[in-house]
Amino acid sequence: MRNLATLLFLGGLVFLLAAITGTLPFGHPPMLVGQAIQQAAKPEVGAANVVTAVVLGYRGLDTLGELAILFAAATAGGLVLGGVQAKGRNNALPAAGFVQRAGTDVLFPLLLIAGLYVVIHGHLTPGGGFQGGVILAAAFFLPLLARPSESLSHIWLSVIEGLAGTAFIALGLGALYNGDAFLTPLFDKGMFGELVSSGSLPLLYLAVGLKVGAELSSLLMRLAHDDGAAS
Amino acid sequence: MSTSVGLVFFIGAIGLCVIGIAGIVLSRHLFRMVLALAIAEAGANLLLILAGYRWDAVAPIFTGTAGGQAMVDPVPQAMVLTAIVIGVGVQALALSLVIRIKERYGTLDMQEARQCMQDDLDDAGGVTPSRSRERPAGERPIPAPTVLNSTGGQHD
């Protein structure tokens, strides 16, 4: 009975999605908003990457909301798994083998540089705070796999995360002080296509990258330590 | 040719969505439900990206060389960009809940875990088998009182 209801529901879902996508001309989207943004983004925001112009320039408030969702997920994960210090399990796991430890030592700085590069060049090339933040979190997760007994300080991660979130909101409030709308890009737009250009967008993306990196690495650290305690 | 290729893409995206949702509803294993959630999310993201796809267009980034070339729609890409990272956060939260359930009840089967939770709730509420007609000796579908009708209790 339940399977039958599920099949009926799925059939309805397929029909609905197929009916919606059937009306879309594939390869020739109407792009009512997209067309206007593509023409307006270059003079208005000054970012070479139009996706960044949309994410931070035109709907920065939505990005702030998405950061809030991520923060809520990370906080709830920490709440469910509990504090790491609470159980005193830091020497539960032995260190990994030589290959993994040496590979971690080689990869850690490279991943750090790649992550920071992706974050800082978010307004010029594919990438940005979210993607670069995930790379940073991966960089900080590798030492955790290689040497489970040594872990990063949760307090520092929380401080970085809080400062990054505060910086994002402060940049938004600065626009209010100038008399613009919340999160309007500040500063001069500079040369189009240069690293220091498009006003405060690189700073905003740096804040996003640090926040995402700190949140995801603390979440991964909690998961990894909890796994060590349960086994 | 273009419509048939588009059909393949759309079938793939819708198929991923449907496989994911079917996995969430039909599977009883909690970890598989989390994986199915990830699959459904990938399908939804692919569907959004496809809605903004454009033939013979480049990525929505101004480069020095390609001057007036057409670009794909940047708005769905901006939505998907954040949705992927949020999806990772949500999956991590779901996995931490799964870890807690496994630690507490020692099972990942959803029906067993639900039965255990129900028992915990009843214990917390002081509902013992002797005091509640709803819960005779822990059997959730109430067994038939007489032997004459022993096939009852199949429905759930």
Chai-1 contact restraints between the chains, C-beta under 6 A:
chainA,res_idxA,chainB,res_idxB,connection_type,confidence,min_distance_angstrom,max_distance_angstrom,comment,restraint_id
A,T6,B,V25,contact,1.0,0.0,6.0,A-B,restraint_1
A,T6,B,L26,contact,1.0,0.0,6.0,A-B,restraint_2
A,L10,B,V18,contact,1.0,0.0,6.0,A-B,restraint_3
A,L10,B,A22,contact,1.0,0.0,6.0,A-B,restraint_4
A,V14,B,V18,contact,1.0,0.0,6.0,A-B,restraint_5
A,L17,B,I14,contact,1.0,0.0,6.0,A-B,restraint_6
A,T21,B,F10,contact,1.0,0.0,6.0,A-B,restraint_7
A,F26,B,G6,contact,1.0,0.0,6.0,A-B,restraint_8
A,G27,B,S2,contact,1.0,0.0,6.0,A-B,restraint_9
A,G27,B,W55,contact,1.0,0.0,6.0,A-B,restraint_10
A,P29,B,G52,contact,1.0,0.0,6.0,A-B,restraint_11
A,P29,B,R54,contact,1.0,0.0,6.0,A-B,restraint_12
A,P29,B,D73,contact,1.0,0.0,6.0,A-B,restraint_13
A,M31,B,D73,contact,1.0,0.0,6.0,A-B,restraint_14
A,V33,B,V75,contact,1.0,0.0,6.0,A-B,restraint_15
A,G34,B,D73,contact,1.0,0.0,6.0,A-B,restraint_16
A,G34,B,P74,contact,1.0,0.0,6.0,A-B,restraint_17
A,G34,B,V75,contact,1.0,0.0,6.0,A-B,restraint_18
A,Q38,B,M71,contact,1.0,0.0,6.0,A-B,restraint_19
A,A48,B,I61,contact,1.0,0.0,6.0,A-B,restraint_20
A,A48,B,F62,contact,1.0,0.0,6.0,A-B,restraint_21
A,N49,B,I61,contact,1.0,0.0,6.0,A-B,restraint_22
A,V50,B,P60,contact,1.0,0.0,6.0,A-B,restraint_23
A,V50,B,P74,contact,1.0,0.0,6.0,A-B,restraint_24
A,V51,B,P60,contact,1.0,0.0,6.0,A-B,restraint_25
A,V51,B,P74,contact,1.0,0.0,6.0,A-B,restraint_26
A,V51,B,Q77,contact,1.0,0.0,6.0,A-B,restraint_27
A,V51,B,A78,contact,1.0,0.0,6.0,A-B,restraint_28
A,V54,B,P74,contact,1.0,0.0,6.0,A-B,restraint_29
A,V54,B,V75,contact,1.0,0.0,6.0,A-B,restraint_30
A,V54,B,A78,contact,1.0,0.0,6.0,A-B,restraint_31
A,V55,B,A78,contact,1.0,0.0,6.0,A-B,restraint_32
A,E66,B,T82,contact,1.0,0.0,6.0,A-B,restraint_33
A,E66,B,I86,contact,1.0,0.0,6.0,A-B,restraint_34
A,I69,B,I86,contact,1.0,0.0,6.0,A-B,restraint_35
A,L70,B,I86,contact,1.0,0.0,6.0,A-B,restraint_36
A,L70,B,G89,contact,1.0,0.0,6.0,A-B,restraint_37
A,A73,B,G89,contact,1.0,0.0,6.0,A-B,restraint_38
A,A73,B,V90,contact,1.0,0.0,6.0,A-B,restraint_39
A,A73,B,L93,contact,1.0,0.0,6.0,A-B,restraint_40
A,A76,B,L93,contact,1.0,0.0,6.0,A-B,restraint_41
A,G77,B,A92,contact,1.0,0.0,6.0,A-B,restraint_42
A,G77,B,L93,contact,1.0,0.0,6.0,A-B,restraint_43
A,G77,B,S96,contact,1.0,0.0,6.0,A-B,restraint_44
A,V80,B,S96,contact,1.0,0.0,6.0,A-B,restraint_45
A,V80,B,L97,contact,1.0,0.0,6.0,A-B,restraint_46
A,V80,B,R100,contact,1.0,0.0,6.0,A-B,restraint_47
A,L81,B,S96,contact,1.0,0.0,6.0,A-B,restraint_48
A,F130,B,L81,contact,1.0,0.0,6.0,A-B,restraint_49
A,F130,B,V85,contact,1.0,0.0,6.0,A-B,restraint_50
A,L219,B,A92,contact,1.0,0.0,6.0,A-B,restraint_51
A,D226,B,I99,contact,1.0,0.0,6.0,A-B,restraint_52
A,A230,B,E103,contact,1.0,0.0,6.0,A-B,restraint_53
